[in-house]
Amino acid sequence: MNTPASSDDIPTLTRQLAGLLLAKGQMMATAESCTGGMIAAACTDLAGSSAWFERGFVTYSNEAKSELLGVPAALIAEHGAVSEPVVRAMAEGALRHSRAQVAVAVTGVAGPGGGSAGKPVGSVWLGWATAAGVKTQLRHFDGDRQQVRQATVQRALQGLNDLLVS
């Protein structure tokens, strides 16, 4: 299990992300389920974010994932909303339905309920997309609902920074 991130890490990661996006002349988009817009909020908390933050999609319901991001309903039915194929489709959809060059998507089980043996509370799929493709990662975060969501935001931002540095 992974220790939840301190919320103090999020502003630092956001400032780093802003610098990288500005240096590359790129914009980003978010597609969020379990975080309910917290990644977008962390980005737009930083003054001047309109220069690098293009838009955010909060797609909490399965219908929203399909309607706003183009995630096939059959994909969700087959794999479940918390799955690698769905987060991949969310990340790709965020790029397709925005003017961004980089996107992050998250879907998970923040708790306290909703978990299962195969997808326990704290299970989160993350996806980072560019025109070159999508990188995905499954993480299992410890803690209560807020800690899982904070850790997801931190990991999503760190993943964007890693993607832009490479």
N, C-alpha and C positions, 0 to 999 in steps of 0.2 A: 504494500500500500504506500501511497505517497502522502507526505505531510502537507496539509493545506498551506497555501501561500499566505504570507502576511499581506494585508491590503496596502502596506507601505511600498511593496514591490511594484504595484500596478502603475502609479504615477511615473516612476522611473522608467519602466518598460515602455510606457506610452510616449514619453519624451524621446526615448531612443528610436522608437518606431517612427515618430514624426520626422526626426532628422533623416532617417534612411529613406523614407518615402519622398521627402522634399528633395534630397540629393539626387534621387533617380527621376524626379518629375512624375511620380506615379500617385495614383489614388487607390484607396482600399474600400472594400465593402464587407459587411458582416451578414451572416445568416445564422440566427440564434434561435434555439429552442429552449433548452433547460436554463439558460442564463437570462432569458426574457429581455434582452436589450442591454445587459450590463456591460458587454464589450463595447458596444456603440457609445454608451454613456461614459465609459472610461476614456474613450477617444475624444469625445466632444467636451469633456471636462477641461481639456487643454485649449486655451485660447489660441485662435488661429487654425483650428483643426479643419476649417472649411477648405484650406489649401491642399489637404491630403485625404480627408475622409469624405467619400462620395455618398454613401447611403448605407442604411442598415435595414435588414428584414428581420422582424420578430415573427417566427413561424412556429408558434407553440403547438397548434393543432396539426394533425395530419393533412387536413384540407388546406390549410395555409401553406404547408410545404409544397403541395401540388399546385395550388392556384398561383402563388407568388413566385415560386422558384422552378416550377416545372418538374418537380419530383414525381415520377409515375406512381399513381396510387397502387398499382400492382407490385411495385418494388417495396413499398411500405408494408403491404399485406404479406408479402413473402418473407421479408427479413425483419420486420418491425422497425419502428421509428428510430430506435437506438441500435444502429448497425452501421457497419462500414459502407455498404452500398448506398445507404440513405445519406450519410454525411458527405460522401463523395458527390452525390447528385445535388445536395444542397450547396456545396462549395462551387460546383460548376454552374449551377443556376444563379448564384449570386453574381458571378462574373457575367454570365449571359444577359442578365436583367439589370445591368448597371453599366456605368462607364468606367469602372475600376479596372486596374490591371492586376490587382491582388485581392483575394478574398479569404476569409476564414469562416468556417461553419462549425457549430457545436450542437450535439444532441446527446442527452444523457438522462440518468435517473438521479435527481438531486435529493429525493427523499422528503420526508421520512418514510413514506410508503412508496409503492409502485415497483419495488424491486422483485426479482425472481432469482432462482438458483443460477440461471444462465446470465442474468443481467442484474447483479445485486446493486443496492443503493450505493452511489458513488461511481458507478460505471459511466464513463463519458467518452464518446467518440468525437474526435476533432479532425477537421480537414482544412488544409491550406491549398489554395488554387492560384495558379497563374496560367497564362496561355500555354506554357510548356507542360502542364499536367497538374495532378492533384496528389498531395502527400497526406496520408491519414495516420491516425494514431489512436489506440485505445488506452485510456488511463483509468485507474481506480483510485479515487480520492477518499480519504478518511474524513470523518467529521459530520457535523449536522448539515442541514440544507444550505445555510448561508456559507459555511466553510467549503462545501463542495462547489458551490457556484463561484465563490471567490477564487478557489484554486483553478477552476476552469478558465476564468478570465485571465488569470496570470499565465497559464500554460498557453492559451490562445495567443496572447500578446508575445510571449517568448518565442513561440513557433513562427510568428510573422517576422520577428527580428532575425531569427536564424535563417529563414528563407531569403530575406533581403540581403543578408551579409554574404551568403554563398554564391 
